[in-house]
Amino acid sequence: MELLLIRHGLPLRVQTNDGSPADPALSDMGLHQAERVAEALAGEAIDRIYSSPLLRAQQTASPLAERLRLEIEIEHRVREFDADADEYIPLEEMKRTDPERWRAFMAGGYNDQTDFESFVAEVIEGLRAIVDDNPGRRVAVFCHGGVINAWATHVLDIEPRLFLDARYASISRFMAASSGQRSIASLNEAAHLP
């Protein structure tokens, strides 16, 4: 089966004042990126669409689901590792405005915010369940950069870390054989994006 992991489009920057989780909507650019993903994938034989429960992922999945007349199925185990944080800063903005914080984040600074090992284990469990439920199918999962990194390091059999700067609305393709063999077909496809 083919597993497509699609990172959500560019969201808005959000900080809550009451400690509740920041769950930003897509920006205008993010909505445009979601349309471009739909255009790029509309001609492929996609059997099912899954999404993280976070708004930015669901909004990115929506145009493709509408075109293909497929239901968006929510998979909680592919939500981002900082889903409960009270602030969301797009990584590209952080990289531009606070490069030291961005470097620390990419080097593992997220560990003080979450149990990264548990996050990776949950992602692997969730994506394995999707793979097992869809033999011989092509499935699109709208998720997050951390999820893509977690699965890619699992497939590569390397230590889990953020090694891939997954672009907003990029597509990464993985193959999963019934024998249990996993492989990467592509990472970070972005030719469909402006």
C-alpha positions in Angstrom: 0.0 0.0 0.0 1.0 3.6 -0.5 0.9 6.0 2.5 0.9 9.7 1.6 1.8 12.0 4.5 0.8 15.6 3.8 1.9 18.4 6.0 -0.8 21.0 6.7 -0.7 24.4 5.0 0.7 27.5 6.6 -1.4 28.3 9.7 -1.8 31.6 11.6 0.3 32.4 14.6 -1.8 31.9 17.7 -1.2 32.3 21.5 -4.0 31.7 23.9 -4.3 33.8 27.1 -6.1 31.2 29.2 -3.6 28.3 28.8 -5.9 26.4 26.5 -4.2 24.6 23.5 -3.5 26.8 20.5 -5.2 25.3 17.5 -4.8 27.8 14.6 -6.7 27.9 11.4 -4.9 28.2 8.1 -3.8 31.5 6.8 -4.8 32.7 3.4 -1.6 31.2 2.0 -2.4 28.0 3.8 -5.8 27.8 2.2 -4.2 28.4 -1.2 -1.7 25.6 -0.4 -4.5 23.3 0.5 -6.1 23.9 -2.9 -2.8 23.2 -4.6 -2.5 19.9 -2.8 -6.0 19.0 -3.9 -5.2 19.8 -7.5 -2.0 17.8 -7.3 -3.6 14.7 -5.9 -7.1 14.8 -7.4 -6.0 12.6 -10.3 -4.5 9.9 -8.1 -6.6 6.9 -7.0 -6.8 7.8 -3.3 -9.0 5.4 -1.4 -9.2 7.0 2.0 -8.3 10.4 3.7 -7.3 10.6 7.3 -6.5 13.8 9.3 -5.1 14.8 12.6 -7.8 16.3 14.8 -6.1 19.7 14.7 -7.9 22.3 12.6 -5.0 23.2 10.3 -4.7 19.6 9.1 -8.5 19.2 8.6 -8.6 22.4 6.7 -5.8 21.2 4.4 -7.5 17.9 3.8 -10.9 19.5 3.1 -10.4 20.5 -0.6 -9.2 17.1 -1.6 -11.9 15.3 0.3 -14.5 17.5 -1.5 -13.0 16.8 -4.9 -12.8 13.0 -4.3 -16.1 12.9 -2.4 -14.4 11.1 0.5 -15.0 11.4 4.2 -12.2 12.8 6.4 -11.5 10.2 9.0 -9.9 11.6 12.2 -6.8 9.8 13.6 -5.8 11.2 17.0 -2.5 9.5 17.0 -1.1 11.7 14.2 -1.6 15.0 16.0 1.5 17.1 16.5 3.7 16.7 19.6 3.0 20.2 20.8 -0.7 20.0 20.3 -1.4 21.0 23.9 0.9 24.0 23.8 -0.7 27.4 24.3 1.3 29.0 21.4 1.8 28.1 17.8 4.5 29.9 15.8 5.0 28.7 12.2 8.5 27.3 12.1 9.4 29.4 9.0 8.5 32.5 11.0 10.5 31.3 14.0 13.5 30.5 11.7 13.3 34.1 10.3 12.5 36.1 13.5 14.3 34.0 16.2 17.0 31.8 14.6 18.5 30.8 17.9 15.2 29.4 19.2 14.6 27.7 15.8 18.0 26.0 16.0 17.4 24.9 19.6 14.0 23.5 18.6 15.4 21.6 15.6 18.2 20.2 17.8 15.8 18.8 20.3 14.5 21.8 22.3 11.0 20.4 21.9 11.9 17.7 24.6 11.1 20.1 27.4 7.6 20.5 26.1 6.7 16.9 25.5 7.8 13.3 25.9 9.1 12.9 22.4 9.6 9.1 22.7 5.9 8.6 23.6 4.9 10.9 20.8 6.9 8.8 18.3 5.5 5.6 19.6 2.0 6.9 19.3 2.6 8.1 15.7 4.0 4.7 14.8 1.1 2.9 16.4 -1.4 5.2 14.6 0.2 4.9 11.2 0.7 1.1 11.5 -3.1 0.8 12.2 -3.8 2.8 9.0 -1.4 0.6 7.0 -2.9 -2.6 8.4 -6.5 -1.4 7.7 -5.7 -0.5 4.0 -3.8 -3.3 2.2 -3.3 -2.6 -1.4 -4.7 0.9 -1.2 -3.4 4.5 -1.5 -4.2 6.5 1.6 -3.6 10.3 2.3 -2.9 11.3 5.9 -3.0 15.1 6.6 -0.7 15.7 9.5 2.3 17.6 10.8 6.0 18.0 10.4 6.8 16.1 13.6 4.6 13.2 12.5 6.4 13.0 9.1 9.8 13.0 10.9 8.7 10.3 13.4 7.5 7.9 10.6 10.5 8.6 8.3 13.0 7.9 11.1 11.0 4.7 11.9 11.1 3.6 8.2 14.8 4.5 8.0 15.5 2.7 11.3 17.4 5.7 12.8 17.1 7.5 16.1 13.9 9.6 16.1 14.6 13.3 15.7 13.5 16.3 13.6 15.9 15.8 10.6 13.5 16.9 7.8 12.3 20.5 7.5 9.0 19.4 6.0 7.6 22.2 3.9 4.0 23.4 4.5 1.6 21.4 2.3 4.4 19.1 1.1 3.8 15.4 0.3 5.9 12.5 1.4 5.2 9.0 0.1 5.9 5.7 1.8 5.4 2.2 0.6 4.2 -0.5 3.0 4.3 -4.2 2.0 2.2 -6.9 3.7 5.5 -8.5 4.7 6.2 -5.6 7.0 8.8 -4.0 4.8 8.6 -0.2 4.6 10.3 2.1 2.2 10.4 5.8 1.3 9.3 6.7 -2.2 9.7 10.5 -1.8 10.1 13.1 0.9 9.0 16.7 0.9 7.5 16.9 -2.6 6.7 20.6 -3.2 6.5 21.0 -7.0 2.8 21.6 -6.7 3.3 24.7 -4.5 3.9 28.3 -5.6 
